[in-house]
Amino acid sequence: DAERGVEDTRKALATAQAGAAQTSTDTTRLAAPSTTHSALEQEYQQLQTQDDAAQAEVERWIRDNTAAKINGGGLSETVLQQKIRDRFATVDEAYKAFLGRHPDHAGAHLSYGCFLNERQDELGAQRQWEKALALDPKNPDVYNNLAGRYTESGPVDRAFEFYSKAIDLKPTAALY
């Protein structure tokens, strides 16, 4: 019974986290700089714009390819997946270059973690979020994303701890 309870809790946390992480990370990643429009923040905004454009383009390719397949055409899954990998590779390199120049930019680590997580690189995402946490320990979105990761990979008690911290830091958030 105890194992079943833990599993049910993990499933409930995973469900809650999935919605929260999407809402939370999108909001954080897309937020405009609060008071500064420095060259650094402008460069960071351009990186986010590049990330968003790549995601939108890939989503369009998938929709278009699905429609083309219905009509007997379209790319094979192998060709489409390679095209997608190539497109996201440019964004990955842009994140790496930016963080190479600005290793203390917590927002970029958070965003890069989200990018990696969307590519199913959960361990890479976790590493980036942990760097973001070290740089900005008052960011509730970092705690939320790490809580979601711990929900999936354990330890579950750490997930509860991090969700609780996210709520403490931003109790008005829609979903944590």
Backbone as JSON Lines, residues from 0, in Angstrom:
{"i":0,"aa":"D","n":[0.81,-1.21,0.0],"ca":[0.0,0.0,0.0],"c":[0.85,1.26,0.0]}
{"i":1,"aa":"A","n":[1.97,1.24,0.74],"ca":[2.84,2.41,0.8],"c":[3.43,2.7,-0.57]}
{"i":2,"aa":"E","n":[3.86,1.64,-1.29],"ca":[4.42,1.84,-2.62],"c":[3.36,2.39,-3.57]}
{"i":3,"aa":"R","n":[2.14,1.9,-3.44],"ca":[1.06,2.39,-4.3],"c":[0.79,3.86,-4.02]}
{"i":4,"aa":"G","n":[0.82,4.25,-2.75],"ca":[0.61,5.66,-2.37],"c":[1.69,6.55,-2.94]}
{"i":5,"aa":"V","n":[2.94,6.1,-2.87],"ca":[4.04,6.88,-3.43],"c":[3.87,7.01,-4.93]}
{"i":6,"aa":"E","n":[3.49,5.91,-5.61],"ca":[3.28,5.96,-7.05],"c":[2.15,6.9,-7.42]}
{"i":7,"aa":"D","n":[1.03,6.84,-6.67],"ca":[-0.09,7.75,-6.92],"c":[0.34,9.2,-6.72]}
{"i":8,"aa":"T","n":[1.15,9.45,-5.69],"ca":[1.65,10.81,-5.43],"c":[2.54,11.26,-6.57]}
{"i":9,"aa":"R","n":[3.42,10.37,-7.03],"ca":[4.29,10.71,-8.17],"c":[3.48,11.07,-9.4]}
{"i":10,"aa":"K","n":[2.44,10.28,-9.67],"ca":[1.61,10.55,-10.84],"c":[0.9,11.89,-10.71]}
{"i":11,"aa":"A","n":[0.37,12.17,-9.52],"ca":[-0.33,13.44,-9.3],"c":[0.64,14.61,-9.44]}
{"i":12,"aa":"L","n":[1.84,14.46,-8.88],"ca":[2.84,15.52,-9.0],"c":[3.25,15.71,-10.45]}
{"i":13,"aa":"A","n":[3.42,14.62,-11.18],"ca":[3.82,14.72,-12.58],"c":[2.77,15.46,-13.39]}
{"i":14,"aa":"T","n":[1.52,15.15,-13.15],"ca":[0.44,15.82,-13.86],"c":[0.42,17.31,-13.55]}
{"i":15,"aa":"A","n":[0.52,17.63,-12.27],"ca":[0.52,19.04,-11.87],"c":[1.74,19.76,-12.41]}
{"i":16,"aa":"Q","n":[2.89,19.1,-12.35],"ca":[4.13,19.71,-12.8],"c":[4.11,19.99,-14.29]}
{"i":17,"aa":"A","n":[3.56,19.09,-15.07],"ca":[3.56,19.26,-16.52],"c":[2.89,20.57,-16.91]}
{"i":18,"aa":"G","n":[1.75,20.83,-16.36],"ca":[1.07,22.09,-16.65],"c":[1.79,23.28,-16.06]}
{"i":19,"aa":"A","n":[2.29,23.12,-14.84],"ca":[2.97,24.22,-14.17],"c":[4.27,24.59,-14.87]}
{"i":20,"aa":"A","n":[5.03,23.58,-15.26],"ca":[6.31,23.87,-15.89],"c":[6.1,24.6,-17.2]}
{"i":21,"aa":"Q","n":[5.11,24.17,-17.98],"ca":[4.86,24.84,-19.26],"c":[4.46,26.29,-19.03]}
{"i":22,"aa":"T","n":[3.51,26.51,-18.14],"ca":[3.05,27.87,-17.86],"c":[4.18,28.69,-17.26]}
{"i":23,"aa":"S","n":[4.83,28.14,-16.27],"ca":[5.85,28.86,-15.55],"c":[7.05,29.19,-16.41]}
{"i":24,"aa":"T","n":[7.61,28.21,-17.11],"ca":[8.82,28.45,-17.86],"c":[8.56,29.33,-19.06]}
{"i":25,"aa":"D","n":[7.44,29.18,-19.72],"ca":[7.14,30.07,-20.83],"c":[7.07,31.5,-20.36]}
{"i":26,"aa":"T","n":[6.4,31.75,-19.24],"ca":[6.27,33.1,-18.71],"c":[7.63,33.67,-18.37]}
{"i":27,"aa":"T","n":[8.45,32.91,-17.66],"ca":[9.76,33.39,-17.25],"c":[10.64,33.61,-18.45]}
{"i":28,"aa":"R","n":[10.66,32.66,-19.34],"ca":[11.56,32.73,-20.47],"c":[11.23,33.88,-21.4]}
{"i":29,"aa":"L","n":[9.94,34.22,-21.47],"ca":[9.54,35.25,-22.4],"c":[9.42,36.63,-21.78]}
{"i":30,"aa":"A","n":[9.6,36.72,-20.47],"ca":[9.43,38.01,-19.8],"c":[10.47,39.0,-20.28]}
{"i":31,"aa":"A","n":[10.04,40.24,-20.46],"ca":[10.96,41.3,-20.85],"c":[11.82,41.68,-19.64]}
{"i":32,"aa":"P","n":[13.02,42.19,-19.86],"ca":[13.84,42.62,-18.74],"c":[13.11,43.68,-17.93]}
{"i":33,"aa":"S","n":[13.24,43.59,-16.61],"ca":[12.44,44.44,-15.75],"c":[12.73,45.92,-15.9]}
{"i":34,"aa":"T","n":[13.94,46.34,-15.73],"ca":[14.22,47.77,-15.78],"c":[15.39,48.12,-16.68]}
{"i":35,"aa":"T","n":[16.1,47.15,-17.14],"ca":[17.29,47.45,-17.93],"c":[17.11,46.99,-19.37]}
{"i":36,"aa":"H","n":[17.69,47.75,-20.27],"ca":[17.7,47.36,-21.67],"c":[19.14,47.33,-22.15]}
{"i":37,"aa":"S","n":[19.98,46.76,-21.31],"ca":[21.4,46.69,-21.62],"c":[21.63,45.85,-22.87]}
{"i":38,"aa":"A","n":[22.82,45.97,-23.38],"ca":[23.19,45.16,-24.55],"c":[23.11,43.67,-24.22]}
{"i":39,"aa":"L","n":[23.47,43.31,-23.0],"ca":[23.39,41.92,-22.58],"c":[21.95,41.42,-22.62]}
{"i":40,"aa":"E","n":[21.03,42.17,-22.07],"ca":[19.63,41.76,-22.07],"c":[19.04,41.76,-23.47]}
{"i":41,"aa":"Q","n":[19.47,42.67,-24.31],"ca":[19.01,42.66,-25.7],"c":[19.52,41.41,-26.42]}
{"i":42,"aa":"E","n":[20.76,41.04,-26.15],"ca":[21.3,39.81,-26.74],"c":[20.53,38.59,-26.25]}
{"i":43,"aa":"Y","n":[20.21,38.59,-24.97],"ca":[19.44,37.49,-24.39],"c":[18.05,37.43,-25.01]}
{"i":44,"aa":"Q","n":[17.41,38.56,-25.2],"ca":[16.09,38.59,-25.84],"c":[16.17,38.05,-27.26]}
{"i":45,"aa":"Q","n":[17.24,38.37,-27.98],"ca":[17.41,37.85,-29.34],"c":[17.56,36.33,-29.32]}
{"i":46,"aa":"L","n":[18.25,35.82,-28.31],"ca":[18.39,34.37,-28.17],"c":[17.03,33.72,-27.92]}
{"i":47,"aa":"Q","n":[16.24,34.31,-27.06],"ca":[14.9,33.79,-26.8],"c":[14.04,33.85,-28.05]}
{"i":48,"aa":"T","n":[14.17,34.92,-28.81],"ca":[13.42,35.06,-30.05],"c":[13.83,33.98,-31.05]}
{"i":49,"aa":"Q","n":[15.13,33.7,-31.12],"ca":[15.62,32.64,-32.0],"c":[15.05,31.29,-31.58]}
{"i":50,"aa":"D","n":[15.02,31.03,-30.27],"ca":[14.46,29.79,-29.73],"c":[12.98,29.68,-30.1]}
{"i":51,"aa":"D","n":[12.23,30.72,-29.87],"ca":[10.8,30.72,-30.16],"c":[10.53,30.53,-31.66]}
{"i":52,"aa":"A","n":[11.34,31.19,-32.49],"ca":[11.16,31.07,-33.94],"c":[11.43,29.64,-34.41]}
{"i":53,"aa":"A","n":[12.47,29.02,-33.86],"ca":[12.77,27.64,-34.23],"c":[11.63,26.72,-33.82]}
{"i":54,"aa":"Q","n":[11.11,26.91,-32.62],"ca":[10.01,26.07,-32.15],"c":[8.78,26.23,-33.04]}
{"i":55,"aa":"A","n":[8.46,27.47,-33.38],"ca":[7.29,27.72,-34.22],"c":[7.49,27.11,-35.61]}
{"i":56,"aa":"E","n":[8.7,27.24,-36.14],"ca":[8.98,26.68,-37.46],"c":[8.85,25.16,-37.46]}
{"i":57,"aa":"V","n":[9.38,24.52,-36.43],"ca":[9.29,23.06,-36.34],"c":[7.84,22.62,-36.19]}
{"i":58,"aa":"E","n":[7.09,23.32,-35.38],"ca":[5.67,22.98,-35.23],"c":[4.94,23.1,-36.56]}
{"i":59,"aa":"R","n":[5.28,24.11,-37.35],"ca":[4.68,24.28,-38.68],"c":[5.08,23.13,-39.6]}
{"i":60,"aa":"W","n":[6.36,22.74,-39.56],"ca":[6.82,21.62,-40.39],"c":[6.04,20.36,-40.06]}
{"i":61,"aa":"I","n":[5.84,20.12,-38.78],"ca":[5.13,18.91,-38.36],"c":[3.68,18.95,-38.85]}
{"i":62,"aa":"R","n":[3.02,20.09,-38.66],"ca":[1.63,20.23,-39.15],"c":[1.56,20.04,-40.65]}
{"i":63,"aa":"D","n":[2.43,20.73,-41.37],"ca":[2.43,20.66,-42.83],"c":[2.73,19.24,-43.32]}
{"i":64,"aa":"N","n":[3.66,18.58,-42.66],"ca":[4.02,17.23,-43.07],"c":[2.87,16.26,-42.8]}
{"i":65,"aa":"T","n":[2.19,16.45,-41.69],"ca":[1.03,15.61,-41.38],"c":[-0.04,15.78,-42.45]}
{"i":66,"aa":"A","n":[-0.3,17.03,-42.83],"ca":[-1.29,17.3,-43.88],"c":[-0.86,16.71,-45.21]}
{"i":67,"aa":"A","n":[0.43,16.84,-45.52],"ca":[0.93,16.29,-46.79],"c":[0.82,14.77,-46.82]}
{"i":68,"aa":"K","n":[1.04,14.13,-45.7],"ca":[0.93,12.66,-45.64],"c":[-0.5,12.21,-45.88]}
{"i":69,"aa":"I","n":[-1.45,12.98,-45.42],"ca":[-2.86,12.65,-45.65],"c":[-3.14,12.64,-47.15]}
{"i":70,"aa":"N","n":[-2.46,13.51,-47.87],"ca":[-2.64,13.61,-49.32],"c":[-1.64,12.75,-50.1]}
{"i":71,"aa":"G","n":[-0.96,11.86,-49.39],"ca":[-0.06,10.94,-50.07],"c":[1.36,11.44,-50.25]}
{"i":72,"aa":"G","n":[1.72,12.56,-49.68],"ca":[3.08,13.09,-49.82],"c":[3.77,13.18,-48.47]}
{"i":73,"aa":"G","n":[4.57,14.21,-48.34],"ca":[5.25,14.46,-47.08],"c":[6.59,13.77,-46.98]}
{"i":74,"aa":"L","n":[7.33,14.17,-45.97],"ca":[8.65,13.6,-45.7],"c":[8.51,12.35,-44.86]}
{"i":75,"aa":"S","n":[9.48,11.46,-44.98],"ca":[9.51,10.3,-44.08],"c":[9.82,10.81,-42.68]}
{"i":76,"aa":"E","n":[9.48,10.02,-41.67],"ca":[9.76,10.4,-40.29],"c":[11.25,10.61,-40.08]}
{"i":77,"aa":"T","n":[12.07,9.78,-40.68],"ca":[13.51,9.9,-40.53],"c":[14.02,11.23,-41.07]}
{"i":78,"aa":"V","n":[13.55,11.6,-42.25],"ca":[13.98,12.86,-42.88],"c":[13.46,14.05,-42.07]}
{"i":79,"aa":"L","n":[12.21,13.99,-41.65],"ca":[11.64,15.08,-40.86],"c":[12.38,15.25,-39.54]}
{"i":80,"aa":"Q","n":[12.66,14.15,-38.85],"ca":[13.36,14.23,-37.57],"c":[14.77,14.78,-37.74]}
{"i":81,"aa":"Q","n":[15.44,14.44,-38.82],"ca":[16.78,15.0,-39.07],"c":[16.69,16.5,-39.33]}
{"i":82,"aa":"K","n":[15.7,16.91,-40.08],"ca":[15.49,18.33,-40.37],"c":[15.24,19.09,-39.05]}
{"i":83,"aa":"I","n":[14.46,18.5,-38.17],"ca":[14.16,19.11,-36.87],"c":[15.44,19.19,-36.02]}
{"i":84,"aa":"R","n":[16.19,18.1,-35.97],"ca":[17.45,18.11,-35.2],"c":[18.39,19.2,-35.7]}
{"i":85,"aa":"D","n":[18.5,19.32,-37.02],"ca":[19.38,20.33,-37.61],"c":[18.92,21.74,-37.23]}
{"i":86,"aa":"R","n":[17.61,21.95,-37.26],"ca":[17.08,23.29,-36.93],"c":[17.36,23.64,-35.47]}
{"i":87,"aa":"F","n":[17.13,22.68,-34.58],"ca":[17.36,22.95,-33.16],"c":[18.84,23.01,-32.82]}
{"i":88,"aa":"A","n":[19.69,22.42,-33.62],"ca":[21.14,22.46,-33.36],"c":[21.65,23.89,-33.39]}
{"i":89,"aa":"T","n":[21.09,24.72,-34.27],"ca":[21.55,26.11,-34.33],"c":[21.17,26.86,-33.05]}
{"i":90,"aa":"V","n":[20.03,26.55,-32.5],"ca":[19.6,27.19,-31.25],"c":[20.47,26.69,-30.1]}
{"i":91,"aa":"D","n":[20.73,25.4,-30.08],"ca":[21.58,24.82,-29.04],"c":[22.95,25.51,-29.05]}
{"i":92,"aa":"E","n":[23.52,25.66,-30.21],"ca":[24.82,26.32,-30.33],"c":[24.75,27.78,-29.89]}
{"i":93,"aa":"A","n":[23.65,28.45,-30.19],"ca":[23.49,29.84,-29.76],"c":[23.44,29.94,-28.23]}
{"i":94,"aa":"Y","n":[22.72,29.02,-27.59],"ca":[22.7,29.01,-26.12],"c":[24.11,28.78,-25.57]}
{"i":95,"aa":"K","n":[24.8,27.8,-26.12],"ca":[26.15,27.49,-25.63],"c":[27.08,28.69,-25.8]}
{"i":96,"aa":"A","n":[26.99,29.36,-26.94],"ca":[27.83,30.53,-27.18],"c":[27.5,31.66,-26.2]}
{"i":97,"aa":"F","n":[26.21,31.91,-26.02],"ca":[25.8,32.97,-25.09],"c":[26.29,32.66,-23.68]}
{"i":98,"aa":"L","n":[26.06,31.43,-23.23],"ca":[26.47,31.06,-21.87],"c":[27.99,31.0,-21.75]}
{"i":99,"aa":"G","n":[28.7,30.75,-22.83],"ca":[30.16,30.82,-22.81],"c":[30.64,32.23,-22.55]}
{"i":100,"aa":"R","n":[29.92,33.19,-23.11],"ca":[30.28,34.6,-22.9],"c":[29.72,35.15,-21.58]}
{"i":101,"aa":"H","n":[28.58,34.58,-21.13],"ca":[27.88,35.1,-19.96],"c":[27.48,33.95,-19.03]}
{"i":102,"aa":"P","n":[28.47,33.3,-18.42],"ca":[28.18,32.1,-17.61],"c":[27.36,32.38,-16.35]}
{"i":103,"aa":"D","n":[27.25,33.63,-15.95],"ca":[26.51,33.97,-14.74],"c":[25.1,34.5,-15.03]}
{"i":104,"aa":"H","n":[24.61,34.28,-16.22],"ca":[23.27,34.75,-16.59],"c":[22.25,33.67,-16.21]}
{"i":105,"aa":"A","n":[21.63,33.85,-15.05],"ca":[20.69,32.85,-14.53],"c":[19.52,32.61,-15.48]}
{"i":106,"aa":"G","n":[19.0,33.65,-16.06],"ca":[17.86,33.51,-16.97],"c":[18.2,32.65,-18.19]}
{"i":107,"aa":"A","n":[19.42,32.79,-18.69],"ca":[19.82,31.99,-19.84],"c":[19.96,30.52,-19.46]}
{"i":108,"aa":"H","n":[20.46,30.26,-18.25],"ca":[20.53,28.87,-17.81],"c":[19.13,28.29,-17.66]}
{"i":109,"aa":"L","n":[18.2,29.07,-17.13],"ca":[16.81,28.63,-17.0],"c":[16.21,28.34,-18.38]}
{"i":110,"aa":"S","n":[16.39,29.26,-19.3],"ca":[15.84,29.09,-20.65],"c":[16.48,27.92,-21.38]}
{"i":111,"aa":"Y","n":[17.8,27.79,-21.26],"ca":[18.48,26.68,-21.92],"c":[18.01,25.35,-21.33]}
{"i":112,"aa":"G","n":[17.8,25.32,-20.03],"ca":[17.24,24.12,-19.41],"c":[15.89,23.76,-19.99]}
{"i":113,"aa":"C","n":[15.04,24.76,-20.19],"ca":[13.72,24.52,-20.78],"c":[13.86,24.0,-22.21]}
{"i":114,"aa":"F","n":[14.78,24.6,-22.97],"ca":[15.04,24.16,-24.34],"c":[15.47,22.69,-24.35]}
{"i":115,"aa":"L","n":[16.41,22.35,-23.47],"ca":[16.9,20.97,-23.41],"c":[15.8,20.01,-22.97]}
{"i":116,"aa":"N","n":[15.0,20.43,-22.02],"ca":[13.9,19.59,-21.54],"c":[12.91,19.3,-22.67]}
{"i":117,"aa":"E","n":[12.64,20.3,-23.49],"ca":[11.74,20.1,-24.63],"c":[12.34,19.14,-25.66]}
{"i":118,"aa":"R","n":[13.66,19.01,-25.67],"ca":[14.34,18.08,-26.58],"c":[14.52,16.72,-25.92]}
{"i":119,"aa":"Q","n":[13.88,16.5,-24.78],"ca":[13.97,15.24,-24.02],"c":[15.34,15.0,-23.4]}
{"i":120,"aa":"D","n":[16.13,16.06,-23.23],"ca":[17.42,15.95,-22.53],"c":[17.21,16.39,-21.09]}
{"i":121,"aa":"E","n":[16.56,15.51,-20.32],"ca":[16.17,15.87,-18.95],"c":[17.38,16.1,-18.05]}
{"i":122,"aa":"L","n":[18.43,15.3,-18.19],"ca":[19.61,15.47,-17.36],"c":[20.32,16.79,-17.7]}
{"i":123,"aa":"G","n":[20.41,17.11,-18.97],"ca":[20.99,18.4,-19.38],"c":[20.17,19.55,-18.85]}
{"i":124,"aa":"A","n":[18.85,19.42,-18.9],"ca":[17.96,20.45,-18.37],"c":[18.19,20.62,-16.88]}
{"i":125,"aa":"Q","n":[18.27,19.51,-16.17],"ca":[18.48,19.57,-14.72],"c":[19.8,20.31,-14.4]}
{"i":126,"aa":"R","n":[20.84,20.01,-15.13],"ca":[22.13,20.69,-14.9],"c":[22.0,22.2,-15.1]}
{"i":127,"aa":"Q","n":[21.3,22.6,-16.14],"ca":[21.13,24.04,-16.39],"c":[20.29,24.69,-15.29]}
{"i":128,"aa":"W","n":[19.22,24.01,-14.87],"ca":[18.38,24.57,-13.82],"c":[19.12,24.65,-12.5]}
{"i":129,"aa":"E","n":[19.99,23.68,-12.23],"ca":[20.79,23.74,-11.0],"c":[21.76,24.91,-11.04]}
{"i":130,"aa":"K","n":[22.32,25.2,-12.21],"ca":[23.19,26.38,-12.36],"c":[22.37,27.65,-12.15]}
{"i":131,"aa":"A","n":[21.17,27.68,-12.72],"ca":[20.3,28.85,-12.53],"c":[19.96,29.04,-11.06]}
{"i":132,"aa":"L","n":[19.7,27.96,-10.37],"ca":[19.37,28.03,-8.94],"c":[20.54,28.58,-8.14]}
{"i":133,"aa":"A","n":[21.75,28.14,-8.45],"ca":[22.93,28.65,-7.74],"c":[23.11,30.14,-7.98]}
{"i":134,"aa":"L","n":[22.75,30.61,-9.16],"ca":[22.91,32.02,-9.51],"c":[21.74,32.88,-9.04]}
{"i":135,"aa":"D","n":[20.55,32.29,-8.95],"ca":[19.34,33.05,-8.59],"c":[18.46,32.19,-7.68]}
{"i":136,"aa":"P","n":[18.83,32.07,-6.4],"ca":[18.1,31.18,-5.49],"c":[16.72,31.7,-5.07]}
{"i":137,"aa":"K","n":[16.31,32.83,-5.59],"ca":[14.99,33.35,-5.26],"c":[14.02,33.28,-6.44]}
{"i":138,"aa":"N","n":[14.39,32.54,-7.46],"ca":[13.53,32.41,-8.65],"c":[12.62,31.19,-8.49]}
{"i":139,"aa":"P","n":[11.32,31.41,-8.3],"ca":[10.41,30.29,-8.09],"c":[10.3,29.35,-9.29]}
{"i":140,"aa":"D","n":[10.53,29.85,-10.48],"ca":[10.41,29.02,-11.67],"c":[11.51,27.96,-11.72]}
{"i":141,"aa":"V","n":[12.68,28.29,-11.21],"ca":[13.76,27.31,-11.16],"c":[13.38,26.18,-10.21]}
{"i":142,"aa":"Y","n":[12.86,26.54,-9.03],"ca":[12.42,25.52,-8.07],"c":[11.32,24.65,-8.68]}
{"i":143,"aa":"N","n":[10.39,25.28,-9.37],"ca":[9.3,24.53,-9.98],"c":[9.81,23.54,-11.02]}
{"i":144,"aa":"N","n":[10.72,23.98,-11.87],"ca":[11.24,23.09,-12.9],"c":[12.03,21.94,-12.29]}
{"i":145,"aa":"L","n":[12.85,22.24,-11.29],"ca":[13.6,21.18,-10.63],"c":[12.67,20.24,-9.87]}
{"i":146,"aa":"A","n":[11.62,20.77,-9.28],"ca":[10.65,19.91,-8.6],"c":[10.03,18.94,-9.59]}
{"i":147,"aa":"G","n":[9.71,19.42,-10.77],"ca":[9.17,18.54,-11.8],"c":[10.16,17.46,-12.19]}
{"i":148,"aa":"R","n":[11.41,17.84,-12.3],"ca":[12.45,16.86,-12.63],"c":[12.56,15.8,-11.53]}
{"i":149,"aa":"Y","n":[12.56,16.25,-10.26],"ca":[12.67,15.3,-9.15],"c":[11.42,14.43,-9.04]}
{"i":150,"aa":"T","n":[10.28,14.95,-9.5],"ca":[9.06,14.13,-9.52],"c":[9.27,12.92,-10.43]}
{"i":151,"aa":"E","n":[9.96,13.14,-11.54],"ca":[10.19,12.07,-12.5],"c":[11.35,11.16,-12.12]}
{"i":152,"aa":"S","n":[12.42,11.76,-11.58],"ca":[13.65,10.98,-11.37],"c":[13.94,10.69,-9.91]}
{"i":153,"aa":"G","n":[13.23,11.36,-9.01],"ca":[13.47,11.19,-7.59],"c":[14.59,12.1,-7.13]}
{"i":154,"aa":"P","n":[14.75,12.25,-5.89],"ca":[13.88,11.74,-4.83],"c":[12.59,12.57,-4.72]}
{"i":155,"aa":"V","n":[11.49,11.88,-4.5],"ca":[10.18,12.53,-4.45],"c":[10.12,13.56,-3.33]}
{"i":156,"aa":"D","n":[10.75,13.28,-2.18],"ca":[10.7,14.25,-1.08],"c":[11.35,15.57,-1.48]}
{"i":157,"aa":"R","n":[12.35,15.5,-2.36],"ca":[12.97,16.73,-2.85],"c":[11.99,17.49,-3.76]}
{"i":158,"aa":"A","n":[11.18,16.77,-4.51],"ca":[10.17,17.4,-5.34],"c":[9.2,18.2,-4.47]}
{"i":159,"aa":"F","n":[8.74,17.58,-3.4],"ca":[7.83,18.29,-2.48],"c":[8.5,19.53,-1.91]}
{"i":160,"aa":"E","n":[9.76,19.38,-1.51],"ca":[10.51,20.5,-0.94],"c":[10.61,21.66,-1.94]}
{"i":161,"aa":"F","n":[10.91,21.33,-3.2],"ca":[11.08,22.37,-4.2],"c":[9.75,22.99,-4.62]}
{"i":162,"aa":"Y","n":[8.69,22.2,-4.71],"ca":[7.37,22.79,-4.99],"c":[6.98,23.73,-3.87]}
{"i":163,"aa":"S","n":[7.23,23.32,-2.64],"ca":[6.92,24.16,-1.49],"c":[7.7,25.47,-1.54]}
{"i":164,"aa":"K","n":[8.97,25.41,-1.9],"ca":[9.79,26.62,-2.0],"c":[9.27,27.52,-3.13]}
{"i":165,"aa":"A","n":[8.87,26.93,-4.24],"ca":[8.32,27.72,-5.34],"c":[7.07,28.46,-4.89]}
{"i":166,"aa":"I","n":[6.22,27.77,-4.14],"ca":[4.99,28.39,-3.64],"c":[5.32,29.5,-2.64]}
{"i":167,"aa":"D","n":[6.29,29.25,-1.76],"ca":[6.69,30.28,-0.79],"c":[7.19,31.53,-1.5]}
{"i":168,"aa":"L","n":[7.95,31.34,-2.58],"ca":[8.52,32.49,-3.29],"c":[7.49,33.23,-4.15]}
{"i":169,"aa":"K","n":[6.5,32.5,-4.65],"ca":[5.5,33.13,-5.52],"c":[4.15,32.46,-5.3]}
{"i":170,"aa":"P","n":[3.49,32.8,-4.19],"ca":[2.22,32.12,-3.86],"c":[1.09,32.45,-4.84]}
{"i":171,"aa":"T","n":[1.23,33.48,-5.64],"ca":[0.17,33.85,-6.57],"c":[0.26,33.13,-7.91]}
{"i":172,"aa":"A","n":[1.29,32.29,-8.08],"ca":[1.42,31.56,-9.35],"c":[0.2,30.69,-9.57]}
{"i":173,"aa":"A","n":[-0.2,30.58,-10.81],"ca":[-1.43,29.84,-11.15],"c":[-1.3,28.37,-10.78]}
{"i":174,"aa":"L","n":[-0.2,27.75,-11.11],"ca":[-0.04,26.31,-10.87],"c":[1.36,26.01,-10.38]}
{"i":175,"aa":"Y","n":[1.44,25.43,-9.22],"ca":[2.7,24.84,-8.72],"c":[2.36,23.56,-8.06]}
